[in-house]
Amino acid sequence: MSTKASSDHRQGLAARPVFAALRRLAALPRRWLHRAEPEGHDPEPPGVRSGLILAILAGWVVFLAASLTGLYWMAAEVVRPMPASQTVSDFPEPRLQIDARSDLETLSAAQSERLNRTGWVDRPTGRVEIPIGRAMDLVAGMGARAWQPLEAGAPDNARARAVNAAEQAQGRTP
């Protein structure tokens, strides 16, 4: 027998107790299940490898626990909440706005005023603007009719009105 063959044989002998221990370990759940059942009653066919099924299930549980632990760790490291006492910092120079908070408040006030005012848009044609809340109430009050197409109005000759307005502004009358 050559030295290579004898070393392979020795490794095979060393692995036999490990495989035997694994077989005994895999057979434990089957023995436990059979002890719980009365004699002569077999809960599953003898070919079912319950040890393998339990090993796969245990591996899945370990994998799930490791995954959840990893996700928790990643979330704790990557996503750090800002303390309530810390404020958002300003952008670095050059700043395009002097006071961004004041500009935002001015814009919000202008938008709110525009959405809530009442007035004429075009008095000769009878077009008015009303507060957005009132407009939504009117549309909601229409029920299913609100989805019907609008009736066609008289054709609007915007170009002619614009030319007339421009001529009047220049002092010429039509």
MOKA-V617622 format. One record per pair of residues at least 12 apart in sequence whose ideal C-beta (glycine too) atoms are under 10 Angstrom apart, sorted by the first residue. I is the first residue (numbers start at 1). J is the second residue. Records with the same first field share a line. If there is no record, write none. Layout:
I=J, J
//
This chain:
22=51, 55
23=51
24=51
25=51, 55
26=49, 50, 51, 52, 53, 54, 55
27=49, 50, 51
28=50, 51, 54
29=49, 50, 51, 52, 53, 54, 55
30=44, 46, 48, 49, 50, 51, 54
31=51
32=50
33=50
112=132
114=129, 132
115=129, 131, 132, 133, 135
116=130, 131, 132, 133, 134
117=129, 130, 131, 132
118=130, 131, 134
122=156, 161
124=161
125=153, 154, 156, 161
160=174
//
